[in-house]
Amino acid sequence: MINSKEIYEKLKESVFGQDEYIKKLALLGFKHQMNLEMIKIKKETVNNNLLVVGPSGCGKTFAVRQLAKIINIPFYEVDC
């Protein structure tokens, strides 16, 4: 399991100029990993969803896709 600081450092390598956003994403990624561990231990399902809102072209999808690669989880994108 990767801690939030390591996730942040890896995100910082590819996502530029969005430090507050990637700090929050790193923490969310760490919490998601913890929830997955709890599922393995307690056999409970935990629903994690993420809603990212912002102007077009600012890097929302790219940053979340990078997070998914770092913590090795599937990434699904839905446009509304």
C-alpha positions in Angstrom: 0.0 0.0 0.0 1.3 3.4 -0.9 0.9 6.2 1.6 -0.6 9.6 0.7 2.8 11.4 0.6 4.2 8.9 -1.9 1.0 9.2 -4.0 1.3 13.0 -3.9 5.0 12.9 -5.0 4.1 10.6 -7.9 1.2 12.8 -8.9 3.4 15.9 -8.7 5.7 14.4 -11.4 3.0 14.5 -14.0 0.4 17.0 -12.8 1.6 20.6 -12.8 0.3 23.7 -11.1 -2.5 22.1 -9.1 -0.9 21.4 -5.7 -4.0 21.7 -3.5 -6.0 19.5 -5.9 -3.4 16.7 -6.0 -2.9 16.8 -2.2 -6.6 16.1 -1.9 -6.5 13.4 -4.6 -3.5 11.8 -2.8 -5.4 11.6 0.4 -8.5 10.2 -1.3 -6.3 7.6 -3.0 -4.9 6.6 0.3 -8.3 6.4 1.9 -9.5 4.3 -1.0 -6.7 1.8 -0.4 -7.6 1.6 3.3 -11.2 0.9 2.4 -10.1 -1.9 0.0 -8.1 -3.4 2.9 -11.2 -3.2 5.2 -13.2 -5.0 2.6 -10.7 -7.8 2.5 -10.7 -8.1 6.3 -14.4 -7.6 7.2 -15.9 -8.7 3.9 -18.0 -5.5 3.8 -18.6 -3.5 0.7 -17.6 0.2 0.8 -18.8 2.5 -2.0 -16.3 5.2 -3.0 -17.3 7.8 -5.5 -15.5 10.9 -6.7 -17.1 13.9 -8.4 -14.6 16.4 -9.8 -16.0 19.7 -11.1 -14.2 22.5 -12.9 -13.7 24.2 -16.2 -13.0 22.3 -19.4 -9.4 21.6 -20.1 -7.9 22.2 -16.6 -6.7 18.6 -16.1 -9.4 17.0 -14.0 -9.6 13.8 -15.9 -5.8 13.5 -16.4 -5.1 13.9 -12.7 -7.7 11.3 -11.6 -6.5 8.9 -14.4 -2.9 9.3 -13.0 -4.1 8.5 -9.5 -5.8 5.4 -10.7 -2.6 4.2 -12.4 -0.5 4.9 -9.3 -2.8 3.0 -6.9 -3.7 0.4 -9.5 -7.5 0.7 -9.6 -9.9 0.8 -12.5 -10.8 4.2 -13.9 -14.3 4.9 -15.3 -15.2 8.3 -16.8 -18.7 9.5 -17.2 -19.8 12.8 -18.8 -23.0 14.3 -17.7 
